[in-house]
């Protein structure tokens, strides 16, 4: 009666289409209805409600976990229509954690043994989706029986369900595997098809275990006419072939035959993929395949084109010629309408990249990037950036070109790769000395462009440009122009931390200008006082001590207004030691700026800087504020004394002037000291000295050094070599032995430390190695290499020539990505069991195995016994069936030649070893297929010692 | 696993059939479906647009402008194909043969065609159960197990007879 007024699923669907109250309102009303109906005692009503609920859950994501128990109730219904609904609901909604799962074991068992094959099929289908460890274990006997069923319809589903059962309960392999193998040889093509499918999935996970079955697969590969089956067998061989060269040799011919014969594109493509992944050593096969790929590439069907590109990218690492042959098509595909095809061809183009063609290809790519939409444009840029910087810019020879390319990228309208470009610009600046003039030129071009600060994506590039032009200011052609750019009003658009970098760079440029002015003015008086000092610094022997020589600074310090001193000192403490005057930089800068620095220009510069920086002292950002004040105080300090002096040359002023020159000189030296790259692992490699308590003294330090600021340049996370040394002085968190109250004491300790752990310091001597002059005879070897490169290039005629040899790129140990330890893939429980069963060896006992049957496995000698044991445990009456089936090849070959082992029970360890040796000894005079297979069982573990691998296909 | 899921979606993006071969929670499904449907439908729209534009210039060219039927999504691929108003989306592992999956979709449609007679969206809506049965015959544990139309339909016809 109830049932009469109940809405069926069909009513629900119709109602949903016609509803006027809104879908969710309608559905929640329907759901209320269902909740009521599903509790009904009438099975029809319940089934109908469940039917509707499953529909809503499947298509409208309604949670149906509340109905789990009702599903179980309906599973036990005698009516097929109810069962059908319940099984579908269970398959759809049950997961491993569904509590009622424990209740359905018996019902499933009943249905699996039902005479109605549709019911059996329902149960199997459901099991293939929801089987848990418990279900798989408990129902393995039933499934085993069904594997031998006379009804193809049932048997093929029983085979299909094995995949899930093996997954959940690997020990089922012991019971079912043999039958599964038998099904592979079944005369019924449907059965074979399913069995191959299961083996395909299993082999994809752990191919090695299935090597012994190669003959069966080979037979199918040669005989089968079913493309679906062939595709799966090919997949298996693609995995097996790389493991066993002789197998590969046998398979090549049939695969090529399929390529020639087949009209089915899917099979053809699978053959192509098999050759590319598994048989790429066979040149002839690869050639055949490449011809086919070319056909696909020029096909009108975008699917074929896409797949052809993909196949090429698989083969690219090994057979680059295949890609190069199709270069035109690949590059043309960069402008395909389909983004996927474009991406695929981009990957291929990147694979073609080499030092010979990098410029040429990048030019093409950048042109494409200009034309492309934002997304693809950035894909392109990303590929270029990541490929070019890989392995410390391995493929770049002409860094000038690369740096200007980076600058060019910044001007591509869609460019969003600011951060990466920033990183590379600075990285190259530090690593490659020769490229710095070009870097500064590129930076200058970026900085003076007033349009760029308007694009937030480029801010990081600008920050790099600002830093570079400040750091390598000596290469600037026109510092005044750059100063204008650094102080332009549009910098207001930049983020505070980038503006801070601008301000700092302005200070560097200013110091440089003043220094050059002083040099140019030939103010010898002021310099003469420094001669000794400068000389001392230039002396490489004493440079370490001299550079760290705090007293030098102290002497200077005393002469000055302490306030000003603090200002400049804080800002500069990082590199405030002129270790080594960059004579090269100075002279080059001076020569390029023969007459740039007149008194007027310097006064103008100072005024200009003061005017632009003064407003920044009102900034809310402490970094900007701090640096702006540094500049202003510096200007205040020097302006009077420096610039007034020439007008009325007074004796009294002379000494002050000398002091001013001295400040400028020291600051200039500080700024021009070279920053090198620091290995990421440098810190870790410094051992903690004995007796150092890192944690203990820190609180005291904070009190003492509470006012010490972190070095401003650390925002770049760079450290100069000096930074490392001085760190103990300015940042109290370093590993100097004692706390650095008086600086000279600490430096002497540092020197001590350096002596002990010199390995970890970038020593000045080493430094010369890092940055050699262009014609250093020491570098003969390198230049020779480069010459060879040049010759190679000329011979290959790829590019006329590189005008200059590749500059030295500083590399650190940390640059090489640590080679990830490549652990042998952990063989999972399943494959271990498969190996055991297939090979009949106990070489690889698995955890679950030992858990379930430790006792028996320790006694087991071979497959025969093994099966009996497990059958006793699990199978009940099936045992007889198994025992009465001695025709299995495993049991056969185990029965002969195993007598000795039966005689030594309980010695598992010995047994194993003996097993291996015995097989090794016998291997020379065994010829049959089965014997070969048995031999294969041992090499799985002994493979390292035994180069003799059986020829499976003989 | 091979096949991870099969979806049938109409032009409006409403799911008409969803079959998963790996367990996903409802929340995961709710998040996944709109995402991939949007991805695939957007591509076909683009494609239609291309066709329309090109058509003006040269009727023959438009064949070249089609997009491929494969989309990479997270760590797997989606192979999709459109039949009339219905999209068939199949999520597969990366080593699955895309062309075979396209053939599989076609086989599915042909099978449904044979059973329903010129199958349309409504057939699937109102006979979802049958569509599921066909899929169950064809795919198990994400493996294609049956590709013969008669064999696929035999149990369904048997069930029809029983009722």
Contacts between the chains, C-beta under 8 A, distances in Angstrom:
chain1	res1	chain2	res2	distance
A	10	B	126	6.0
A	13	B	125	5.9
A	13	B	126	6.2
A	51	B	129	7.9
A	55	B	128	6.5
A	57	B	26	7.3
A	58	B	18	5.6
A	58	B	128	7.9
A	59	B	15	5.3
A	59	B	16	7.2
A	59	B	17	7.7
A	59	B	18	6.5
A	61	B	26	4.9
A	61	B	29	6.2
A	61	B	30	4.5
A	62	B	26	7.8
A	63	B	26	5.8
A	80	B	159	7.7
A	80	B	162	6.2
A	81	B	163	6.5
A	84	B	129	7.6
A	84	B	159	7.5
A	88	B	129	7.0
A	88	B	132	6.5
A	95	B	23	5.1
A	95	B	25	7.6
A	96	B	23	7.4
A	118	B	155	6.2
A	118	B	158	6.5
A	118	B	159	6.5
A	118	B	162	7.7
A	121	B	155	6.6
A	125	B	136	5.0
A	125	B	140	7.3
A	128	B	140	5.3
A	128	B	141	5.1
A	129	B	21	7.6
A	129	B	23	7.9
A	153	B	154	7.6
A	153	B	155	6.9
A	156	B	145	6.3
A	156	B	146	7.3
A	157	B	140	6.7
A	157	B	145	7.8
A	160	B	140	3.5
A	160	B	141	6.0
A	160	B	143	6.7
A	160	B	145	5.1
A	161	B	140	7.0
A	161	B	141	7.2
A	163	B	140	7.9
A	163	B	141	4.4
A	163	B	143	7.0
A	164	B	141	5.5
A	190	B	146	6.9
A	190	B	148	7.3
A	190	B	151	6.7
A	193	B	145	6.9
A	193	B	146	7.6
A	193	B	147	7.4
A	194	B	140	7.6
A	194	B	143	7.6
A	194	B	145	4.6
A	194	B	146	7.8
A	197	B	2	8.0
A	197	B	143	4.0
A	197	B	144	6.7
A	197	B	145	5.8
A	198	B	143	6.9
A	200	B	143	7.4
A	201	B	1	7.2
A	201	B	2	6.6
A	201	B	141	7.4
A	201	B	142	7.7
A	201	B	143	6.1
A	204	B	95	6.7
A	226	B	147	7.8
A	227	B	100	8.0
A	228	B	100	7.1
A	228	B	144	6.3
A	228	B	147	5.2
A	231	B	97	5.5
A	231	B	100	5.5
A	235	B	95	7.0
A	235	B	97	7.8
A	265	B	99	5.3
A	266	B	97	5.7
A	266	B	99	3.7
A	266	B	100	4.2
A	266	B	102	7.6
A	266	B	103	5.6
A	269	B	97	6.3
A	269	B	98	7.7
A	269	B	99	5.2
A	270	B	97	5.1
A	270	B	100	7.3
A	273	B	97	7.4
A	300	B	63	5.4
A	300	B	64	6.1
A	301	B	66	7.9
A	302	B	66	5.1
A	302	B	67	5.8
A	302	B	68	4.0
A	302	B	69	8.0
A	303	B	68	4.7
A	303	B	69	5.5
A	303	B	70	6.9
A	303	B	98	7.1
A	303	B	99	7.0
A	303	B	102	7.1
A	305	B	68	7.0
A	306	B	68	4.0
A	306	B	70	6.1
A	307	B	70	7.9
A	307	B	98	6.2
A	307	B	99	7.0
A	337	B	46	7.7
A	337	B	47	7.8
A	337	B	50	5.4
A	337	B	65	5.3
A	337	B	67	6.6
A	338	B	43	8.0
A	338	B	66	7.9
A	338	B	67	4.1
A	338	B	68	5.5
A	340	B	67	7.3
A	340	B	68	5.7
A	340	B	70	6.5
A	340	B	71	6.7
A	340	B	72	7.2
A	341	B	67	7.9
A	341	B	68	6.2
